[in-house]
Amino acid sequence: MKLRMEWFWRTAKRQCQKHKKTTEQINPTIDMKIYNKRYAYALLAFFLLAYILPLGGRELMEPDETRYGEIPREMIAGGDWVVPHLNGVRYFEKPVLGYWVHAGSLLLFGENNFAVRLPSAMAVGLTALCLFFAIRRARRKEAGEDGLAPVLAVLVYMSCFEVFGVGNTAVPDNLFSFFVSASVAAFFFATEALPGTAKEKGFLVLSGLSCGLAFLTKGFLAFALPILALVPYLLWQRRYTDLFRMSWLPILVAVATILPWGIAIHHREPDFWRFFFWNEHIRRFLADNAQHKSSFWFYFIASPGMFMPWTLLVPAAAVGIKDHINESGPRGRLMRLSLCWLVLPLIFFSLSNGKLLTYILPCFPPFAMLVAFGLLRVLEKNEKSRLFRGGVVANAAFFGLILIAFLYIQTFGFHGIRPFSQPWKVMLAIDGIAFFLLFCLWTLKSRRGKEKVLVFGMAPLLFFFVLHFVVPDPTSEAKSPGPLLEKYKSGIDDQDIVLSDNDSIRAVCWYLRRNDVYVIDRAGELAYGLGWKEADGRLLGKQSVADLIRQNQGKTVLIARNKSISRWRDWLPSPPFQAQSGPSGYVLWKY
């Protein structure tokens, strides 16, 4: 029997070669498995090289990264896992889960740059897995690009500029985006299951659990975003009764997830919920003096840059999306959900007075699914689609202009400033942009049909990798006090009095491992914590600072931004020792 099978296979292979066919036509299942493995390896390489391996390659940036390193560090040092503190005072800007995750990373990998950033990068990977399995599950009974759609969606997601930028920065937004994505995806799976079955209930429980964890990461937006995505989707599907039948279980599970810490923080700090709700939600979203206030059009103007390099391929994808949107199968339903999930939260955030680009991060998973399905459909119909080729050419032209502008600024300077002083950084930056251009050319020359879009998706890989090591010198000077503090911290005794401005306080606490630093002149984000009786004397005015320095000669250290020192220079005593990281950087004075 074995010999007969071998003879049959050899004969079939010869026939395929004779008629210029491939073994894919003889055994497409085996061939697809081989391709799937290659795709998996390519995605893993992209994730490791762009998101994980270089995480420790640059200094922590102010203000976010040092904040989300220091608060978990103080949790570990003080043993208080319920109430967040920064510089030893109450800090109620966010719930506790993001700090717990970062604290766990610090405990596992030590108090270093890699550990501070790892949770954010891993959240990107988990969101990518969520996307992958959402599409696989929706497409499991359909033929066609089943192996390509989930792979391309993951690649689109991981290669978006904002996802990369936030995913390599220590902020809780990626973790929040993952939990929101998991909540929406699990609810979608529940809508695909038979009503009343254990499978439906299991997915609803998972949706509620993810929603509760999202709340513990960033607050009440955890309820708003899934509602904005799922309610319009159910209405679109004319599943009106499911709005009520399927809602109670995830809400109950979400509340049960939140309650233990919610009760604990209320018991310890009864004012937490008042401050967190009114200051971090109502004031930030509705008040005229909202933090980061911008116009309604802010996201519509800025988001095209954040969705790059796929923004210029959206016209091509839109044609394919239009073909899929009214399909009756799982793919059509997933497309309709993705459209609701992308558009309505984007409008919701646009209506808010306070705006940051990181707020729209939960819109990227549905964008990735829509673009993946849309482009594959277009290339399935026409492998030489003009819209697709035009988008690739436009990307190449855009990055070509970036390369020309970079070379000009590096050579001639801009207002006397050049991005890099070290030649190897210049070469790395050029290599990253050139790599993108070469992959655009490869995409245009490729004849392998729909797989050419995967080649394009890999184009930003080297560019992303080198960005970890080529932070422009002016940015490092203005945002990274680490080198200055690391150089001189050995000369700062635990008994020394440390003074700082509100712009530098997070970094000072993190690098000096202190939570007793005095704040000068302005409280900044520590205003709430410094307003408590226990913090009396921690915020100092001009006269108090001058008196404290005179009374503690030889054991007082001042660390602040250079711009703060320029405001204070007239009334500060002249120090015996001065060091600084640059005109736009940080100053360390020892008295």
C-alpha positions, 0 to 999 in steps of 0.5 A: 500500500505504501509503495502504491501511494508513493507511486501515485504521488510521484505520478500526480506531481509529474502531471502537475509539472507537465501542465505547469500546476503546483502541488497546491492544486493536488493538496491545498490543505497541506499547502495552506498549513505550510503557509499558515506556519510561515505567516505565524512565524512572520507575525511573531518576528514582527511582534518581537522585533518591533515591540519586545526585544528593543524595549529597553533600548531607550530612556524613559520619557516624561511624563507618562513612562516615569509615572507608570513606573513610579506608582507601581514602584511605590506600591511594591515598596509601601505594600499598599495595593489598594490606594495609588500614591505618587511621591507618597501622596494620593493619586486618583487619576486612574483605577488600580489594575494598570498599576498592578500589572506594571508592578507585576512586571517590575517584580518579575523583571526588576525596576528597569526600562524594559519592565516598565514598558513590557505590559503595554507591548504585551497588551498589543500582542494580546489584542492581536490574538483577540483579532486573530481568533475573532476572525478565525471563529467568524470565518471557520465555515467559509472558504476563500482567504480564511488563512489570510484574513486573520493574519492580515488583520493582525499585521494591519493592527500591529503596523499602524503608527499609533499602535506602535507608538503607544505599544512601546510606551508605558501607558495603560491605554493598550491594556484598556484597549485589549480588555475593551476588544476582548469584551466586544469580541466575546459578546459578538461570539455570544451573538453567534451562538444559539440563544440560551446555550451554555456557549452563549452564556460563557461568552457573555460571562467573558465579555462582562469579565473583560468589561470589568477589567477594562473599568479597573484599568481606566474607568467608566469608558469601559462601559461606554465603548462596548455599548457604543459598538454593540447596541447599534450592531444589534439594532442593525441586525434587528435583534431588538429583544437581545438588547435586554436578554443578553445585557444583564449577565455581562453587566452583572459579571462586570459589576462583580469584577469591580466590586472587591477593589471598589469597596476596598478603595471606598473603605480606605478613601471615601472621596475616591469615587467623587474625585475620579468620576467628576474630575477624570470623567465629567470635567475632562469630557465636558468642562470648558477648562478640560485637560487637553482641550481641542476642537471637534475635528481634532481626531479627523485631522490627526487620525490619518497620520495615526492609521498610517501606513494603511490610511492611503490604502483605505480607498482600495479597502472601501471597495471591498468593504462595500462588497462584504457589508451586506453579506448574510454570513458571519463575515458580513456580521463581523464587518457590520460590527467593526463599522459600528465599533470604529465610527461611533466611538470616534464620534463620541471621542470627538464630542468630548472637550478633552482629547488625546490621540491615545483615547482612540486606540480602541478604534484600531482593532475594528479598523484592522478588520475592515481594512484586511477584509476590504483589501483581500476582497479587492485583490481577489477580484483584481490582483492588479487593482489600481486603487491598491497600487496607487495606495502603495505608490502614495506611501512610497512617495510619502516616505520618500519625501520624509527621507528627503526632508530628514536628509535636508534637516540633518545636513543643514539644520532647522533653526540651528538644530539637527536631529542627531549628533551621532552618525550611526543614528543617522544611518539607522534612520536612513536604513529604516526609511529605505527598508520601507521604500524597498518593500513598497517596490517589492509589493508593486513587483510581486505577482503572488496575488493577495499575498502582496498586501502581506509584503506591504504590511511588513514594510514598517518593520525595520523602521519601527525597530530602529526608532527605539534607538534613534530618538532625536537628540532634542527629544531626549534632552527635553523628555529624558532626565534619566542620564543626568539623574543616573550619573549623579544619584550616587552622590545623593544620600537618603537623608538629603532633602530633594526639591523638584518642580512639578514637571520633573517630580515623577522622574526624580522619584523613580530614579532616586527611589524616593517618595518624599520629594518637596514640590516647588511653586506649582503642584501640577497633577499632584494638586489633589494629593498635596491638598490633604492635611498629611501632605502639609509642607510638601508644596513650597513657595519661593520664600519657603524654598530659600529658607529650607536651602539656607537651613540645610546647606550641604544636604539639599538637592534641587532637580528641575526643568531648565525652564523652571530654573529660569523662572526661579533664578532671581530668588534661588541661592547660587549653588556650589555645584551645577549640572544640566542635560542641555538648554531644554533639558534638566538641571541638578543643583547641590547646595 
